[in-house]
Amino acid sequence: MPGMTTRRDCAAQDLADPLAGFRDRFALPPEVVYLDGNSLGALPRRTAGRLAELVQTEWGRDLITSWNQHGWIDLPSRVGDKIARLIGAGPGEVVVADSTSVNLFKLLSSALDLQHGRSVVLSDHGNFPTDLYVAHGLIGLRGGAAALRLVEEEQVIEAIDAETAIVMLTHVNYRTGRLHDMAAVTAAAHRHGALVLWDLAHSAGALPVALDMVGADFAVGCGYKYLNGGPGAPAFLFIARRHQAAIRPPLSGWMGHAAPFAFDLDYRPAAGIARNLCGTPAILGLAALEVGVDLMLEADLGALRAKSVALGAGFAALVEQSCPGRFELASPRDPAARGSQISLRHPQGYAIIQALIARGVIADFRAPDIMRFGFAPLYLRHVDIWDAVAQLADIMQSGAWDTPDYHRRTAVT
Amino acid sequence: MPGMTTRRDCAAQDLADPLAGFRDRFALPPEVVYLDGNSLGALPRRTAGRLAELVQTEWGRDLITSWNQHGWIDLPSRVGDKIARLIGAGPGEVVVADSTSVNLFKLLSSALDLQHGRSVVLSDHGNFPTDLYVAHGLIGLRGGAAALRLVEEEQVIEAIDAETAIVMLTHVNYRTGRLHDMAAVTAAAHRHGALVLWDLAHSAGALPVALDMVGADFAVGCGYKYLNGGPGAPAFLFIARRHQAAIRPPLSGWMGHAAPFAFDLDYRPAAGIARNLCGTPAILGLAALEVGVDLMLEADLGALRAKSVALGAGFAALVEQSCPGRFELASPRDPAARGSQISLRHPQGYAIIQALIARGVIADFRAPDIMRFGFAPLYLRHVDIWDAVAQLADIMQSGAWDTPDYHRRTAVT
């Protein structure tokens, strides 16, 4: 039919895709359309070999000497410096450590120290719940001198005032993909003397981020989503250079000590970003993460964003074309206002997602009614989008989602 | 010479060793005598295959569905329950998470909550520095209502009084191997209304521990030493069942929520030990750790301790026989009073250790003058001990340690 997008149109887009060569660098299962790279990134082909080398040669053969000989001790800052290039930060501004939640705890605590006399941590209802849980826990631990205030996403800028110590936001809303205007929020915060802590879980590796250019203060992010670092990969944290010397890490462990192997009884923080390390770094996870980050660094981030926007727009248009009126778009309609995902609302979203997974289209569900489709531009093709929507349309037309199996809840959704 | 131990004597001991079969289960490099399993345990042969399967099949092929399909979500408690069997704890009392330092932070904070009104955290000068750093950081964060008090190791029991909130000790001194009497300290603490937090970094997998029998309250421990979980393996934490319901985790992340995938805005802690999880678990590290723990579970812990004692006593006797008067024994002379290591003091200890490493005898150095020799009973033989001391004697007699190369300090010592 005239005006309809065909699979052939999508294949033509793939032929013209400057990032098309990256797909082969991942070990994707055939017959699967993977739209969940925003939850767990795909496996780079090089990872298995790197881990085998790490395990057999470095751990197995060279044992403890690998901390020096194979540079294990430098991995947190080495991989951090690489991630810095993906998020617009400088060398020495990023380090890899712990989990996103633990890093958020560290930075929020350090930021509150810097903002002595101000009492409000401002966030929004769209923030990832763990960020809010961690903030609550930290505030309680610090004796309740600060309070967490939640507003609607659209009201963040107007809610910043002279009481605001920290604005703590996730850049891309995990449910809807809605993107905060990082430059505008940061500038507004600074006008009021507040600092900003960005959670880049759904942005690093998904779209260009310019932390230094917008003057961001703090950020945390995740290694296992768009950075393709593997399940439970270590996370990262960013502190603008201007704040680093004033940081007194609340999790003051030996790896953040100025001289960890002097084994002094007194804590003396390391210079720079390294003081924000705590325990022994997770070497297996770091090595796998480095492979994912190295691969991402080969890509042009402008091209990555352009493809992400095209995939998202293409998906939304195909859903409208093939399932008209069936779903409510939960994501912003303007591609510039969203990250690398499209979310659809449907009261039977859980079962529909299970039906899609059973047909090899892997997406996920977020309660109460959000179906999330993530587009990892390094390995997704336009034909994948077309195939996914074709399955979705068939499931909706046939009612195939409505079987008891697809309503049964699993531990992880 | 009559009365001298020969290599043949050691070989005879190995023939009679009921644990001898375990050595082949590790991928130890030939020509190396590895006396640093107390710092980084050796590589179990099965680990490489398990990681390859995890990476290629679970992550690569089954992607996000592995959280359910391959039980990733249960790994922290599953491996925790296995570790529980090595340290005298019950099912549901141990969980694997984060690093030892981070876990210590969590438990010390929770213990201070339980001990409201008491202000002293009591530890000793022999504790691992990171434990002291973490305690200092936590106390500062909580507004300084508590204070850290350090005494000599021998004075801990008499220092416990009605002000003592928590006794926080490392079971085996990382420098000297000196063993605290866990039953006596715990009983003394409880008599005064104090709680006890044990760091089992150098005990789990090295000697039998009976947390429940002695009535221990809290413990943390390390996955990468005697449990052979790999570099930077995730750590574990223990909370006696009677305390679990009262715990309010300071690091309140989503994985410790009662319903992580409900994404509620409010934090509601999970039942039992699971609330002490925080961020997404490190799956690569957990899978490798499970292999090490499974292997350890095949061994009889009584036989393990007996062999550890024999190796330590044999080493000390051989040093006395081959290098008389050269070193000061830094470890307790009584095998019952030490863990699975022997430490020797020497002003040139650093260079001597480097000379040993150059000859394939891997031990380590702890400032200012401690040479540490760790005996991992699962894979060490009595002939290894003999060979190590033969090299040590030769280095001392020839002065081979005194070259510039061996005085040059590296990042990790």
Interface residues (C-beta under 8 A of the other chain):
Chain A: A27 L28 P29 V32 Y34 D36 S39 L40 A42 L43 T47 A48 L51 A52 V55 Q56 E58 W59 G60 R61 D62 L63 I64 T65 S66 W67 N68 W72 I73 D74 D98 S99 T100 S101 V102 F105 S109 H125 F128 P129 T130 L132 Y133 V134 H136 G137 L138 G140 L141 R142 G143 L150 R175 C222 Y224 G230 P231 G232 A233 P234 A235 R248 P249 P250 L251 S252 G253 W254 M255 H257 F261 A262 F263 D264 L265 Y267 C278 G279 T280 P281 A282 I283 L284 G285 L286 A288 I357 I362 D364 R366 A367 T410 A411 V412 T413
Chain B: A27 L28 P29 V32 Y34 D36 S39 L40 A42 L43 T47 A48 L51 A52 V55 Q56 E58 W59 G60 R61 D62 L63 I64 T65 S66 W67 N68 W72 I73 D74 D98 S99 T100 S101 V102 F105 S109 H125 F128 P129 T130 L132 Y133 V134 H136 G137 L138 G140 L141 R142 G143 L150 R175 C222 Y224 G230 P231 G232 A233 P234 A235 R248 P249 P250 L251 S252 G253 W254 M255 H257 F261 A262 F263 D264 L265 Y267 C278 G279 T280 P281 A282 I283 L284 G285 L286 A288 I357 I362 D364 R366 A367 T410 A411 V412 T413
